[in-house]
């Protein structure tokens, strides 16, 4: 079984049926079903989600990426604060980073003000948080290999000399 190829296909389109995946991989449907079950049991496949054009679905919604500098805790590093932050309902994702900031947090809200208040009243005041920088997503161009507003996208500019 070509596990990496199966995972790539599911990353591109998690709605492909086992029959479609089997045909693409040259495997039986049962082999594909068994492999997907194994990957789910082992926590390699953790879930399935849709990629939504938020501008079309919810023009009032706001997404922000917050970079956070923190003081790591002795013998526990960044994990405790990361777990505290990821427990908030507004938080979509938390990543440990290399570079100038330690954590990247992505959140969704209904307005710029609500996101700003979340950052100032809930994140910035946590013990161990040294500073935050908030970036609001103004427009999505591409996410997980899906191009937004494709009718205005001209691939001819993709050719390099």
FIMI-488777 format. One line per field, with one value per residue: residue in three letters; x, z negated, y negated of N, C-alpha, C in turn; residue number from 1. Coordinates in Angstrom, 2 decimals, m for minus. Example, Ala and Ser with C-alpha at 12.3 -4.5 7.8 and 13.67 -1.06 7.14 Angstrom:
% FIMI-488777
resn: [ALA | SER]
n.c1: [13.19 | 12.85]
n.c3: [m7.80 | m7.08]
n.c2: [5.69 | 2.25]
ca.c1: [12.30 | 13.67]
ca.c3: [m7.80 | m7.14]
ca.c2: [4.50 | 1.06]
c.c1: [13.20 | 12.90]
c.c3: [m7.80 | m7.87]
c.c2: [3.30 | m0.03]
resi: [1 | 2]
% end
This chain:
% FIMI-488777
resn: [UNK | UNK | UNK | UNK | UNK | UNK | UNK | UNK | UNK | UNK | UNK | UNK | UNK | UNK | UNK | UNK | UNK | UNK | UNK | UNK | UNK | UNK | UNK | UNK | UNK | UNK | UNK | UNK | UNK | UNK | UNK | UNK | UNK | UNK | UNK | UNK | UNK | UNK | UNK | UNK | UNK | UNK | UNK | UNK | UNK | UNK | UNK | UNK | UNK | UNK | UNK | UNK | UNK | UNK | UNK | UNK | UNK | UNK | UNK | UNK | UNK | UNK | UNK | UNK | UNK | UNK | UNK | UNK | UNK | UNK | UNK | UNK | UNK | UNK | UNK | UNK | UNK | UNK | UNK | UNK | UNK | UNK | UNK | UNK | UNK | UNK | UNK | UNK | UNK | UNK | UNK | UNK | UNK | UNK | UNK | UNK | UNK | UNK | UNK | UNK | UNK | UNK | UNK | UNK | UNK | UNK | UNK | UNK | UNK | UNK | UNK | UNK | UNK | UNK | UNK | UNK | UNK | UNK | UNK | UNK | UNK | UNK | UNK | UNK | UNK | UNK | UNK | UNK | UNK | UNK | UNK | UNK | UNK | UNK | UNK | UNK | UNK | UNK | UNK | UNK | UNK | UNK | UNK | UNK | UNK | UNK | UNK | UNK | UNK | UNK | UNK | UNK | UNK | UNK | UNK | UNK | UNK | UNK | UNK | UNK | UNK]
n.c1: [0.85 | 0.56 | 1.07 | 1.86 | 1.12 | m1.62 | m2.31 | m1.60 | m3.51 | m5.87 | m5.41 | m5.71 | m8.35 | m10.61 | m13.03 | m13.01 | m14.08 | m13.62 | m13.49 | m12.71 | m10.22 | m8.92 | m8.78 | m7.08 | m4.77 | m4.20 | m5.00 | m7.02 | m10.43 | m10.94 | m8.37 | m7.66 | m9.67 | m9.02 | m6.48 | m7.04 | m8.63 | m6.70 | m4.92 | m6.58 | m7.12 | m4.55 | m4.18 | m3.03 | m4.51 | m6.47 | m8.87 | m11.38 | m11.86 | m13.51 | m12.56 | m13.26 | m14.50 | m14.31 | m14.98 | m17.14 | m18.90 | m19.24 | m19.25 | m18.77 | m17.06 | m13.88 | m10.47 | m7.50 | m3.95 | m1.89 | 1.15 | 3.20 | 5.40 | 6.91 | 7.83 | 9.53 | 8.71 | 10.58 | 11.70 | 9.32 | 9.04 | 7.43 | 5.00 | 2.93 | 1.79 | 0.99 | m0.98 | m2.85 | m3.64 | m4.70 | m7.04 | m9.01 | m12.11 | m12.16 | m9.80 | m8.28 | m5.93 | m2.66 | 0.76 | 4.16 | 6.96 | 10.03 | 12.47 | 11.78 | 9.39 | 7.55 | 5.13 | 2.50 | m0.73 | m3.89 | m6.95 | m10.55 | m13.14 | m16.00 | m15.73 | m13.34 | m12.90 | m13.75 | m11.84 | m9.52 | m10.07 | m10.08 | m7.38 | m6.13 | m7.37 | m7.40 | m5.28 | m2.82 | m2.55 | m1.87 | 0.17 | 3.56 | 3.41 | 5.11 | 4.93 | 2.67 | 1.80 | m0.50 | m1.94 | m4.24 | m6.12 | m6.57 | m7.22 | m7.67 | m5.62 | m4.64 | m5.09 | m4.17 | m3.54 | m5.70 | m6.95 | m8.30 | m11.00 | m10.65 | m11.46 | m10.36 | m7.71 | m4.73 | m2.83 | m0.80 | 1.13 | 2.75 | 4.96 | 8.42 | 11.45]
n.c3: [0.00 | 0.84 | m1.25 | m1.63 | 0.82 | 0.74 | m1.45 | m0.36 | 1.70 | 0.17 | m1.21 | 0.87 | 1.68 | m0.39 | m0.02 | 1.84 | 2.91 | 1.60 | 3.75 | 5.85 | 4.86 | 4.76 | 7.50 | 8.38 | 7.04 | 7.81 | 6.31 | 4.34 | 3.32 | 0.73 | m0.37 | m0.41 | m2.13 | m4.48 | m5.00 | m5.40 | m7.70 | m9.48 | m9.55 | m10.69 | m13.20 | m14.32 | m14.66 | m12.69 | m10.52 | m11.54 | m11.25 | m9.06 | m6.90 | m5.45 | m2.96 | m3.09 | m1.37 | m2.96 | m2.51 | m0.78 | m2.23 | m4.74 | m5.07 | m7.15 | m8.87 | m10.55 | m10.36 | m12.11 | m12.50 | m15.12 | m16.46 | m19.04 | m21.67 | m24.19 | m27.57 | m28.14 | m30.31 | m32.87 | m32.39 | m31.09 | m28.88 | m26.13 | m26.11 | m28.17 | m28.11 | m25.45 | m25.49 | m27.20 | m25.64 | m23.36 | m24.34 | m24.28 | m22.75 | m20.50 | m19.20 | m16.39 | m15.52 | m16.76 | m16.68 | m17.26 | m16.72 | m14.93 | m15.14 | m15.51 | m16.98 | m19.25 | m19.29 | m16.95 | m16.50 | m15.26 | m14.88 | m14.77 | m14.37 | m14.84 | m14.36 | m13.87 | m16.21 | m18.22 | m17.93 | m18.52 | m21.19 | m22.32 | m22.02 | m23.56 | m26.09 | m26.81 | m25.72 | m25.80 | m28.50 | m29.79 | m32.02 | m31.33 | m28.71 | m26.66 | m24.51 | m21.83 | m18.37 | m16.04 | m13.05 | m10.64 | m8.38 | m5.22 | m2.65 | m1.07 | 0.99 | 1.69 | 0.28 | m1.25 | 1.26 | 2.79 | 4.93 | 4.47 | 5.86 | 8.59 | 11.18 | 11.75 | 11.88 | 13.59 | 15.09 | 16.89 | 16.13 | 14.54 | 15.72 | 15.81 | 16.88]
n.c2: [1.19 | m2.19 | m4.39 | m7.12 | m8.27 | m7.82 | m9.46 | m11.94 | m12.15 | m12.25 | m14.63 | m16.43 | m15.99 | m15.00 | m13.85 | m11.88 | m8.69 | m5.35 | m3.62 | m5.33 | m6.16 | m3.68 | m3.05 | m5.09 | m4.47 | m1.93 | 0.24 | 2.54 | 1.84 | 2.73 | 2.92 | 0.22 | m0.77 | 0.62 | m0.43 | m3.16 | m2.92 | m1.94 | m4.13 | m6.05 | m4.86 | m4.89 | m7.54 | m9.06 | m10.03 | m12.49 | m13.73 | m15.16 | m17.89 | m20.76 | m23.13 | m26.40 | m29.20 | m31.92 | m34.59 | m34.46 | m32.87 | m34.07 | m37.18 | m38.93 | m37.71 | m37.31 | m36.52 | m35.95 | m35.94 | m35.40 | m36.20 | m35.13 | m35.92 | m34.13 | m33.21 | m30.35 | m27.58 | m26.12 | m22.83 | m22.20 | m23.69 | m25.16 | m23.99 | m24.01 | m26.62 | m26.69 | m24.68 | m25.87 | m28.07 | m26.80 | m25.79 | m27.71 | m28.54 | m30.21 | m29.77 | m28.41 | m27.13 | m26.25 | m26.73 | m25.84 | m27.82 | m28.52 | m31.13 | m34.68 | m34.76 | m32.66 | m31.18 | m30.60 | m31.58 | m30.94 | m32.50 | m32.79 | m35.16 | m37.35 | m40.02 | m42.70 | m44.09 | m42.27 | m40.25 | m41.71 | m42.39 | m39.82 | m39.15 | m41.18 | m40.97 | m38.28 | m36.69 | m38.24 | m38.78 | m36.46 | m34.58 | m34.47 | m35.29 | m37.44 | m39.24 | m40.16 | m39.97 | m40.91 | m39.83 | m40.51 | m38.59 | m39.67 | m38.91 | m35.80 | m33.92 | m31.43 | m28.25 | m25.32 | m24.16 | m25.00 | m27.39 | m30.56 | m32.45 | m31.70 | m32.36 | m34.79 | m34.26 | m33.99 | m31.70 | m32.03 | m33.81 | m32.32 | m31.23 | m31.07 | m32.77]
ca.c1: [0.00 | 1.31 | 0.46 | 2.11 | 0.31 | m3.00 | m2.44 | m1.58 | m4.82 | m6.86 | m5.16 | m6.26 | m9.80 | m10.99 | m14.33 | m12.87 | m14.57 | m12.62 | m13.39 | m11.89 | m8.85 | m8.37 | m8.45 | m5.93 | m3.59 | m3.99 | m5.22 | m8.43 | m11.19 | m10.77 | m7.03 | m7.73 | m10.50 | m8.25 | m5.39 | m7.65 | m9.01 | m5.47 | m4.42 | m7.48 | m6.88 | m3.24 | m4.16 | m2.34 | m5.63 | m7.13 | m10.19 | m11.59 | m12.46 | m13.77 | m11.91 | m14.38 | m14.21 | m14.97 | m15.54 | m18.45 | m19.76 | m19.49 | m18.49 | m18.46 | m16.09 | m12.51 | m9.46 | m6.25 | m2.80 | m1.25 | 2.47 | 3.36 | 6.67 | 6.64 | 8.92 | 9.29 | 8.74 | 11.63 | 11.34 | 8.09 | 9.16 | 6.32 | 3.79 | 1.85 | 1.11 | 0.33 | m2.21 | m3.79 | m4.14 | m5.52 | m8.31 | m10.01 | m12.97 | m11.85 | m8.52 | m8.37 | m4.69 | m1.51 | 2.00 | 5.43 | 7.74 | 11.41 | 12.58 | 11.57 | 8.22 | 7.52 | 3.88 | 1.59 | m2.10 | m4.89 | m8.28 | m11.66 | m14.07 | m17.07 | m15.38 | m11.97 | m12.92 | m13.81 | m10.53 | m8.60 | m10.37 | m9.61 | m5.93 | m5.71 | m7.93 | m7.26 | m3.96 | m1.70 | m2.46 | m1.47 | 1.52 | 4.54 | 3.33 | 5.92 | 4.37 | 1.87 | 1.64 | m1.70 | m2.06 | m5.57 | m6.13 | m7.38 | m7.71 | m7.04 | m5.33 | m4.47 | m5.06 | m4.10 | m3.51 | m6.91 | m6.86 | m9.56 | m11.33 | m9.90 | m11.83 | m9.49 | m6.33 | m4.15 | m1.63 | 0.24 | 2.18 | 3.52 | 6.12 | 9.61 | 12.42]
ca.c3: [0.00 | 0.98 | m2.28 | m1.38 | 1.97 | 0.24 | m2.26 | 0.57 | 2.37 | m0.82 | m1.47 | 1.99 | 1.72 | m1.36 | 0.34 | 2.80 | 2.38 | 1.58 | 5.12 | 6.60 | 4.34 | 5.19 | 8.92 | 8.52 | 6.43 | 8.35 | 5.19 | 4.17 | 2.40 | m0.63 | m0.82 | m0.71 | m3.33 | m5.63 | m5.27 | m5.99 | m9.08 | m10.27 | m9.72 | m11.65 | m14.52 | m14.82 | m14.84 | m11.59 | m10.01 | m12.76 | m10.92 | m7.70 | m6.94 | m4.18 | m2.76 | m2.86 | m0.97 | m4.03 | m1.97 | m0.21 | m3.23 | m5.90 | m4.77 | m8.38 | m9.65 | m10.60 | m10.76 | m12.47 | m12.89 | m16.21 | m16.82 | m20.48 | m22.33 | m25.55 | m28.39 | m28.38 | m31.70 | m33.08 | m32.27 | m30.33 | m27.64 | m25.64 | m26.05 | m29.09 | m27.60 | m24.19 | m25.84 | m27.73 | m24.52 | m22.44 | m24.98 | m23.97 | m21.61 | m19.34 | m18.61 | m15.36 | m15.47 | m17.52 | m16.18 | m17.81 | m15.62 | m15.10 | m14.76 | m16.47 | m17.82 | m19.71 | m18.91 | m15.97 | m16.86 | m14.29 | m15.50 | m13.97 | m15.14 | m14.06 | m14.04 | m14.22 | m17.62 | m19.08 | m17.88 | m19.26 | m22.62 | m22.70 | m22.14 | m24.66 | m27.39 | m27.15 | m25.38 | m26.24 | m29.97 | m30.33 | m32.58 | m30.40 | m27.41 | m26.65 | m23.53 | m20.74 | m17.15 | m15.38 | m11.62 | m10.15 | m7.00 | m4.41 | m1.49 | m0.85 | 2.39 | 1.85 | m0.99 | m1.07 | 2.71 | 3.45 | 5.30 | 4.30 | 6.95 | 9.72 | 12.45 | 11.97 | 11.79 | 14.91 | 14.89 | 17.86 | 15.41 | 13.75 | 16.49 | 15.51 | 17.97]
ca.c2: [0.00 | m3.44 | m5.22 | m8.55 | m8.67 | m7.85 | m10.67 | m13.09 | m12.20 | m12.70 | m16.05 | m17.17 | m15.85 | m13.98 | m13.29 | m10.78 | m7.42 | m4.27 | m3.11 | m6.28 | m6.07 | m2.39 | m3.16 | m5.99 | m3.84 | m0.58 | 1.17 | 2.91 | 0.99 | 3.25 | 2.54 | m1.21 | m0.93 | 1.12 | m1.37 | m4.36 | m2.56 | m1.87 | m5.49 | m6.71 | m4.25 | m5.30 | m8.99 | m9.73 | m10.82 | m12.97 | m14.25 | m15.62 | m19.22 | m21.44 | m24.42 | m27.30 | m30.58 | m32.68 | m35.83 | m34.15 | m32.24 | m34.92 | m38.39 | m39.64 | m36.95 | m37.80 | m35.56 | m36.61 | m35.15 | m36.11 | m35.71 | m35.34 | m35.64 | m33.68 | m32.71 | m28.92 | m27.14 | m25.13 | m21.41 | m21.99 | m24.45 | m25.97 | m23.16 | m24.41 | m27.81 | m26.29 | m23.95 | m26.85 | m28.87 | m26.01 | m25.46 | m28.74 | m28.20 | m31.06 | m29.35 | m27.38 | m26.37 | m26.74 | m26.13 | m26.28 | m28.36 | m28.94 | m32.53 | m35.76 | m34.47 | m31.28 | m30.52 | m31.20 | m31.21 | m31.40 | m32.56 | m33.31 | m35.97 | m37.98 | m41.40 | m43.09 | m44.48 | m41.08 | m39.59 | m42.57 | m42.22 | m38.49 | m39.21 | m42.05 | m40.59 | m36.87 | m36.15 | m39.08 | m38.83 | m35.16 | m34.51 | m33.93 | m35.98 | m38.65 | m40.18 | m39.59 | m40.74 | m40.38 | m40.06 | m40.15 | m38.11 | m40.58 | m38.16 | m34.50 | m33.64 | m29.99 | m27.54 | m23.87 | m23.91 | m25.48 | m28.80 | m31.28 | m33.36 | m31.17 | m32.95 | m35.94 | m33.79 | m33.73 | m30.89 | m32.37 | m34.53 | m31.38 | m30.79 | m31.89 | m32.70]
c.c1: [0.89 | 0.71 | 0.66 | 1.27 | m1.16 | m3.23 | m2.44 | m2.94 | m5.90 | m6.66 | m5.78 | m7.77 | m10.23 | m12.34 | m14.23 | m13.35 | m13.42 | m12.42 | m12.51 | m10.43 | m8.18 | m7.95 | m7.20 | m4.63 | m3.29 | m4.12 | m6.69 | m9.10 | m10.98 | m9.41 | m7.01 | m8.53 | m9.75 | m7.14 | m5.93 | m8.05 | m7.79 | m4.95 | m5.28 | m7.24 | m5.59 | m3.12 | m3.38 | m3.35 | m6.45 | m8.53 | m10.22 | m12.25 | m12.64 | m12.96 | m13.01 | m13.87 | m14.99 | m15.57 | m16.93 | m19.41 | m20.15 | m18.68 | m18.15 | m17.40 | m14.68 | m11.60 | m8.17 | m5.19 | m2.07 | 0.09 | 2.70 | 4.78 | 6.35 | 7.92 | 8.65 | 9.44 | 9.78 | 11.05 | 10.04 | 8.09 | 7.93 | 4.97 | 2.65 | 1.07 | 0.38 | m0.98 | m3.27 | m4.45 | m5.07 | m6.86 | m9.40 | m10.79 | m12.61 | m10.63 | m8.73 | m7.11 | m3.61 | m0.29 | 3.19 | 6.31 | 9.22 | 11.45 | 12.23 | 10.39 | 8.20 | 6.28 | 3.17 | 0.20 | m3.03 | m6.24 | m9.29 | m12.58 | m15.09 | m16.78 | m13.93 | m11.90 | m12.93 | m12.49 | m9.51 | m8.82 | m9.91 | m8.10 | m5.53 | m6.19 | m7.68 | m5.87 | m2.82 | m1.51 | m2.05 | m0.05 | 2.45 | 4.50 | 4.10 | 5.37 | 3.56 | 1.91 | 0.49 | m1.71 | m3.47 | m5.46 | m7.10 | m7.98 | m6.95 | m6.82 | m5.23 | m4.39 | m5.12 | m4.27 | m4.79 | m6.78 | m8.24 | m9.74 | m10.57 | m10.25 | m10.99 | m8.01 | m5.83 | m2.84 | m0.52 | 1.40 | 3.07 | 4.78 | 7.29 | 10.63 | 13.50]
c.c3: [0.00 | 0.02 | m1.99 | m0.22 | 1.56 | m0.57 | m1.38 | 1.25 | 1.41 | m1.19 | m0.37 | 2.03 | 0.83 | m1.04 | 1.39 | 2.15 | 2.35 | 2.97 | 5.97 | 6.15 | 4.81 | 6.66 | 9.13 | 8.02 | 7.00 | 7.27 | 5.17 | 3.21 | 0.96 | m1.20 | m1.22 | m2.00 | m4.58 | m6.00 | m5.89 | m7.43 | m9.98 | m10.57 | m10.70 | m13.06 | m15.15 | m14.98 | m13.78 | m10.82 | m11.24 | m12.50 | m9.48 | m7.78 | m5.54 | m4.14 | m2.28 | m2.38 | m1.92 | m3.53 | m1.39 | m1.28 | m4.36 | m5.73 | m6.01 | m9.22 | m9.51 | m11.03 | m11.03 | m12.81 | m13.95 | m16.50 | m18.27 | m20.91 | m23.75 | m26.27 | m28.63 | m29.86 | m31.83 | m33.09 | m31.50 | m29.03 | m27.34 | m25.76 | m26.94 | m28.55 | m26.29 | m24.49 | m26.42 | m26.60 | m23.63 | m23.04 | m24.71 | m22.71 | m20.35 | m18.56 | m17.64 | m15.33 | m16.29 | m17.02 | m16.94 | m16.63 | m15.96 | m14.73 | m15.88 | m17.42 | m18.15 | m19.27 | m17.83 | m16.31 | m15.80 | m14.97 | m14.51 | m14.89 | m14.24 | m13.73 | m14.44 | m15.71 | m18.54 | m19.08 | m18.68 | m20.77 | m23.12 | m22.93 | m23.39 | m26.03 | m27.79 | m26.85 | m26.02 | m27.75 | m30.59 | m30.88 | m31.57 | m29.03 | m27.51 | m25.69 | m22.50 | m19.55 | m16.38 | m13.92 | m11.21 | m8.71 | m6.22 | m3.20 | m1.40 | 0.66 | 2.65 | 0.46 | m0.71 | 0.40 | 3.44 | 3.68 | 5.17 | 5.46 | 8.23 | 11.05 | 12.76 | 11.95 | 13.17 | 14.72 | 15.87 | 17.19 | 14.60 | 14.46 | 16.16 | 16.63 | 17.75]
c.c2: [m1.24 | m4.48 | m6.70 | m9.06 | m8.76 | m9.12 | m11.92 | m13.25 | m12.70 | m14.16 | m16.91 | m17.14 | m14.69 | m13.34 | m12.19 | m9.48 | m6.41 | m3.69 | m4.02 | m6.21 | m4.77 | m2.45 | m4.03 | m5.35 | m2.46 | 0.49 | 1.56 | 1.93 | 1.43 | 2.86 | 1.06 | m1.44 | m0.49 | 0.14 | m2.66 | m4.09 | m2.51 | m3.27 | m6.29 | m6.18 | m4.75 | m6.82 | m9.74 | m10.59 | m11.19 | m13.50 | m14.70 | m16.99 | m19.78 | m22.73 | m25.37 | m28.65 | m31.47 | m33.99 | m35.60 | m33.63 | m33.18 | m36.20 | m39.20 | m38.94 | m37.51 | m36.66 | m36.32 | m35.57 | m35.97 | m35.43 | m36.08 | m35.00 | m35.25 | m33.29 | m31.23 | m28.58 | m26.03 | m23.72 | m21.15 | m22.78 | m25.28 | m25.26 | m23.63 | m25.60 | m27.50 | m25.57 | m24.89 | m27.63 | m28.05 | m25.61 | m26.51 | m28.35 | m28.98 | m30.57 | m28.19 | m26.51 | m27.06 | m25.98 | m26.68 | m26.66 | m28.45 | m30.42 | m33.48 | m35.51 | m32.99 | m30.51 | m31.32 | m30.66 | m31.77 | m31.37 | m33.11 | m34.09 | m36.62 | m39.44 | m41.65 | m43.41 | m43.27 | m40.32 | m40.40 | m42.44 | m40.85 | m38.51 | m40.01 | m41.59 | m39.14 | m36.32 | m36.95 | m39.07 | m37.49 | m35.23 | m33.85 | m34.57 | m37.29 | m39.69 | m39.42 | m40.54 | m40.10 | m40.80 | m39.61 | m39.70 | m38.99 | m39.86 | m36.85 | m34.33 | m32.14 | m29.38 | m26.05 | m23.49 | m24.30 | m26.98 | m29.42 | m32.24 | m32.98 | m31.83 | m34.20 | m35.56 | m33.42 | m32.99 | m31.22 | m33.11 | m33.62 | m30.89 | m31.70 | m31.73 | m31.69]
resi: [1 | 2 | 3 | 4 | 5 | 6 | 7 | 8 | 9 | 10 | 11 | 12 | 13 | 14 | 15 | 16 | 17 | 18 | 19 | 20 | 21 | 22 | 23 | 24 | 25 | 26 | 27 | 28 | 29 | 30 | 31 | 32 | 33 | 34 | 35 | 36 | 37 | 38 | 39 | 40 | 41 | 42 | 43 | 44 | 45 | 46 | 47 | 48 | 49 | 50 | 51 | 52 | 53 | 54 | 55 | 56 | 57 | 58 | 59 | 60 | 61 | 62 | 63 | 64 | 65 | 66 | 67 | 68 | 69 | 70 | 71 | 72 | 73 | 74 | 75 | 76 | 77 | 78 | 79 | 80 | 81 | 82 | 83 | 84 | 85 | 86 | 87 | 88 | 89 | 90 | 91 | 92 | 93 | 94 | 95 | 96 | 97 | 98 | 99 | 100 | 101 | 102 | 103 | 104 | 105 | 106 | 107 | 108 | 109 | 110 | 111 | 112 | 113 | 114 | 115 | 116 | 117 | 118 | 119 | 120 | 121 | 122 | 123 | 124 | 125 | 126 | 127 | 128 | 129 | 130 | 131 | 132 | 133 | 134 | 135 | 136 | 137 | 138 | 139 | 140 | 141 | 142 | 143 | 144 | 145 | 146 | 147 | 148 | 149 | 150 | 151 | 152 | 153 | 154 | 155 | 156 | 157 | 158 | 159 | 160 | 161]
% end
